[in-house]
């Protein structure tokens, strides 16, 4: 028997038998687990299963509004928001203490890959302070300027914020923007210095910056290390003591604010809600104010840290709701929810997001048009700040013109289309929305107004009827070391910005404020800023309306044919420089063909520049040794005629990434 088992084939068969047996047991366990997960609701209480397998029963009705705290974490990029959120979850027992807890609330693949927070996430924490148990609702927000709209929506469900500042980097541009976002809403701010364990940390210097810019006293600033877990208990105590409880009443009619939503393939729309008044339970008939549609609550609960069903949510609490909203338009962010036949005064909602960047999105294969349409619709439910317009291209076919809050926002959206929906798309060169004023009563009637917003430069009306061009402006804020003052002023002036106002943050850093054209900072401004300042500068901007400008339309031609996807509006002073740079980029990005490719840039009938892509060469007379010279002449003539014909009917393929690469320096 031992001899038989020592045979390699026998051992393999035995191991396979054991593996199949284990697989059978795992499948059975999985079924039991699924059966249990469908039956985890028990009357009015919720059972929370911690990582140590201890069962803790919590009754949500035991948390009146005065025992609830709703807060957000706001900060500049890479100042440690997600790390602090991880430590808060560990300290309150939501997750077990582990070195693997990194970006627990960042659930998107793109967030894990890039180490950034793209979408705000909520989590409920239970914390006991002075013998009283509190329900803390945490909202972890993004830090990049492109996702500022996510931050503003999250603050609507909060009564206070934690302003996190890196003790090594100090106050950055987005720190300033986020502080005033909370300040404008009269939200209490708990200033927290993070990364005090680093060798380069300068807590005293950073506290003086906070005092000078925001009038925050040094004794009010908490000092922590989110990575090591230092000072986390003190943060929790300050949340309870310094953030007020929500003003809510359980006895009033139901009134909820939908401040976020996302789409799941099998359950439809899932909405994040803040219960302002009343109680909402499973089985309730609810109605949305704007759509006036009735839905039945199928599931309701809190995020702990993922969806955990409960029986009800009470006034002042934050959670999620699933109510059979299969149509994505039924889950509008900013909606007011109330019980059927018991309407209440609606909330003012949110100021609509203003797209700053537009780009054409086309399916790589037109047969995938409907699949891409559904993917965009589902993804825009998760990201309501994207603006959608139908677009058509003679080269790329049917597609959409999408508006984004910034270039990173666009990049993340395209990445999510690929990762979550396996959608292969072609993206055209991004541009900003312009405005033009037209003349003539007939033209005004035709276009539906005297002022038109141009989302796609190739659809610009005839220049003869345009009396004025206007381009979007932004108020830019740059914080950089004092030794780079000259470089910062030069780059601002080169990008047609106003001469910047300068404010010294401290002895080593200065803050610049200037008005710049949005088109000038669209693609490579931030990269150049970092390069000139050795990586120490930070940049933030906000909308500053439109200003009259002297713009011209630049067309790009390949062998005499206009490429609409490359058309752009640029300032007249920079038209030639941009045209030369784009033509050189096209020459490098377009592959060679068997025929000559002529690349030209033109303003009207005037050619600004030209680049040629030479064809592959073949010596057709190589095999002709001696003989009649007319034979060689005839072969050369046939070759020239063939290449001329190829040039007329040949199709020039522009690579996908060329649309973005041509705009980079």
Secondary structure, DSSP 8 states (H G I E B T S, - for coil): -HHHHTSHHHHHHHHHHHHHHHHHHHHHHHHHHHHHHTT--BTTBEEEE-TT--EEEE-GGG--GGGEEEEEEEESTTSSHHHHHHHHHHHTTSS---TT-SSTT--SHHHHHHT---S-EEEEEEEEETTEEEEEEEEE---SGGGHHHHHHHHTT-SEEEEEEETTT-S-HHHHHHHHHHHHTT-EEEEEEE-TTSTT--HHHHHHHHHHHH---GGG-EE-BTTTTBTHHHHHHHHHHHS-----BTTS--EEEEEEEEEETTTEEEEEEEEEESEEETT-EEEETTT--EEE--EEEEESSSEEEESEEETT-EEEEE----SGGGS-TT-EEEETT---------------EEEEEEESSGGGHHHHHHHHHHHHHH-TT-EEEEEEETTTEEEEEEEESSHHHHHHHHHHHHHHH---EEE---B--EEEEE--HHHHHHHTSSEEEESSGGG---GGGEEEEEEEEEEEEEEEEGGGHHHHHHHHHHTT----EEEESSSSEEEEEEEEEGGGGSSSHHHHHHHHTTT--EEEEEEEEEEEE-EEEEEEEETTEE-GGG-EEEEGGGHHHHHHHHHHHHHHHS---SS-EEEEEEETTEEEEEEEE------TTTT--SS-HHHHHHHHHHHHHHHHHHHHH------TTHHHHTT--
